[in-house]
Amino acid sequence: MSDTVNPTAGGKTPRSAGKALAGQAGAGAPPETRGRTTIADSVVEKIAGMATREVPGIHSLGSCMARTLGAVTDKVPGGRPSVSRGVKVEVGERQAAVDLDVVVEYGVAIVDIAGDVRTSVITAVERMTGLEVVEVNIAVDDVHLPDEEDDEETAGRVQ
């Protein structure tokens, strides 16, 4: 809102149109208020995926089918592991919601690891993006037993 006063009342003269725009969008505004920043869903997926993998007791991410297909595509020349496998997000203008499919190591307390994952994901996403994380939903799809082979290691019988 402008601070002009009606000149007939003996106050200030009206400002010109160029001066009235100097404020949030003008040259005197702080740099962080000039322009708009958008964050893609894939960016938040990668941040959440990395934050989840850093939690001790998490074996891998993704549902059974996603892990199987991921192991095959990782073997293709030029293919690389997907950090966002098992992670789905919804990103709004100021908020984000995260859904995770995880496989935990045998012996860990699932309730405790779920709390650690939520803390890690919320901290990382909010720190790196400035978005408020409204929820982190975790689906534990499997438990990795110590004597099970990883899907990535089963490329074939002959090496």
C-alpha positions as CSV (number, residue, x, y, z in Angstrom):
1,M,0.0,0.0,0.0
2,S,1.3,3.4,-0.8
3,D,1.8,6.2,1.7
4,T,0.4,8.9,-0.5
5,V,-1.9,11.5,1.0
6,N,-4.5,13.6,-0.8
7,P,-2.7,16.7,-1.9
8,T,-5.8,18.8,-1.4
9,A,-5.6,18.2,2.3
10,G,-2.2,19.8,2.4
11,G,-0.2,16.6,2.7
12,K,2.4,14.9,0.4
13,T,2.1,14.9,-3.3
14,P,1.3,11.5,-5.0
15,R,4.2,9.2,-5.8
16,S,5.0,8.4,-9.3
17,A,4.2,4.9,-10.6
18,G,7.9,3.8,-10.6
19,K,8.5,4.8,-7.0
20,A,5.3,3.0,-5.8
21,L,6.8,-0.3,-7.0
22,A,10.0,0.0,-4.9
23,G,9.3,-2.4,-2.1
24,Q,9.2,-6.2,-2.1
25,A,10.0,-6.3,-5.9
26,G,12.2,-3.2,-6.2
27,A,16.0,-2.8,-6.2
28,G,15.9,-2.2,-2.4
29,A,14.3,-5.5,-1.6
30,P,16.5,-8.3,-0.1
31,P,17.7,-10.8,-2.7
32,E,15.9,-13.7,-1.1
33,T,12.5,-12.0,-1.8
34,R,13.2,-11.3,-5.5
35,G,11.7,-14.0,-7.7
36,R,10.2,-17.4,-7.1
37,T,11.8,-20.8,-6.4
38,T,10.1,-24.0,-7.3
39,I,11.3,-27.4,-6.2
40,A,10.6,-30.5,-8.3
41,D,9.2,-33.6,-6.7
42,S,12.2,-35.6,-7.8
43,V,14.5,-33.3,-5.8
44,V,12.5,-34.0,-2.6
45,E,12.4,-37.7,-3.5
46,K,16.2,-37.9,-3.7
47,I,16.7,-36.0,-0.4
48,A,14.2,-38.2,1.4
49,G,15.8,-41.3,-0.1
50,M,19.3,-40.4,1.0
51,A,18.1,-39.4,4.5
52,T,16.3,-42.8,4.8
53,R,19.3,-44.8,3.7
54,E,21.5,-43.1,6.3
55,V,19.4,-44.5,9.2
56,P,21.0,-47.6,10.7
57,G,18.8,-50.7,10.3
58,I,17.4,-49.8,6.9
59,H,18.4,-52.4,4.4
60,S,16.9,-51.0,1.3
61,L,14.0,-49.0,-0.1
62,G,11.2,-50.1,-2.5
63,S,8.6,-52.7,-2.7
64,C,9.5,-56.3,-3.8
65,M,8.7,-55.6,-7.4
66,A,10.5,-52.2,-7.5
67,R,13.6,-53.8,-5.9
68,T,13.6,-56.6,-8.5
69,L,13.2,-54.3,-11.5
70,G,15.8,-52.0,-10.0
71,A,18.3,-54.7,-9.6
72,V,17.9,-55.6,-13.3
73,T,18.2,-52.0,-14.5
74,D,21.2,-51.4,-12.3
75,K,23.0,-54.2,-14.2
76,V,22.3,-52.6,-17.6
77,P,25.4,-50.8,-18.9
78,G,25.1,-47.1,-18.1
79,G,22.4,-47.8,-15.5
80,R,22.9,-46.5,-12.1
81,P,21.1,-47.1,-8.8
82,S,18.0,-45.0,-8.2
83,V,18.2,-43.0,-5.0
84,S,14.5,-42.4,-5.1
85,R,13.4,-46.0,-5.5
86,G,10.7,-46.6,-2.8
87,V,10.0,-42.9,-2.3
88,K,7.0,-41.0,-3.4
89,V,6.3,-37.4,-2.5
90,E,3.7,-34.7,-3.0
91,V,5.1,-31.2,-3.1
92,G,3.0,-28.0,-2.7
93,E,4.1,-24.4,-2.6
94,R,5.1,-24.6,1.1
95,Q,4.6,-28.2,2.2
96,A,5.6,-31.7,1.3
97,A,4.3,-35.2,2.2
98,V,6.6,-38.3,1.9
99,D,5.7,-41.9,1.5
100,L,8.4,-44.6,1.9
101,D,8.5,-48.3,1.2
102,V,11.4,-49.8,3.3
103,V,13.0,-53.1,4.1
104,V,14.5,-53.3,7.6
105,E,17.2,-55.5,9.0
106,Y,16.2,-58.4,11.2
107,G,16.4,-57.6,14.9
108,V,15.7,-53.9,14.8
109,A,12.7,-52.4,16.6
110,I,10.5,-51.3,13.7
111,V,8.8,-48.6,15.8
112,D,12.1,-47.1,16.8
113,I,13.5,-47.2,13.3
114,A,10.3,-45.6,11.9
115,G,10.8,-42.7,14.4
116,D,14.5,-42.4,13.4
117,V,13.5,-42.4,9.7
118,R,10.9,-39.7,10.2
119,T,13.3,-37.5,12.1
120,S,16.0,-37.9,9.5
121,V,13.7,-37.3,6.5
122,I,12.0,-34.3,8.1
123,T,15.2,-32.7,9.2
124,A,16.9,-33.2,5.8
125,V,14.0,-32.0,3.6
126,E,13.1,-29.0,5.8
127,R,16.8,-27.9,6.0
128,M,17.6,-28.3,2.3
129,T,14.3,-27.1,0.8
130,G,12.6,-24.9,3.3
131,L,9.4,-26.9,2.8
132,E,7.4,-27.9,5.8
133,V,7.1,-31.7,5.9
134,V,3.5,-32.5,7.0
135,E,3.8,-36.2,7.1
136,V,6.2,-39.1,6.5
137,N,4.3,-42.4,5.9
138,I,6.4,-45.6,6.2
139,A,5.4,-49.0,4.8
140,V,7.7,-51.8,6.0
141,D,7.5,-54.2,3.1
142,D,10.0,-56.8,4.2
143,V,12.6,-57.9,6.8
144,H,16.1,-58.7,5.6
145,L,17.4,-61.8,7.3
146,P,21.1,-62.2,7.9
147,D,21.4,-65.3,5.7
148,E,19.5,-63.9,2.7
149,E,21.5,-62.8,-0.3
150,D,20.9,-59.3,-1.7
151,D,19.0,-59.0,-4.9
152,E,21.9,-57.1,-6.4
153,E,24.3,-60.0,-5.8
154,T,22.2,-62.6,-7.7
155,A,23.3,-61.8,-11.2
156,G,23.5,-65.5,-12.2
157,R,25.2,-68.8,-11.3
158,V,28.3,-68.2,-13.4
159,Q,30.6,-65.2,-13.0
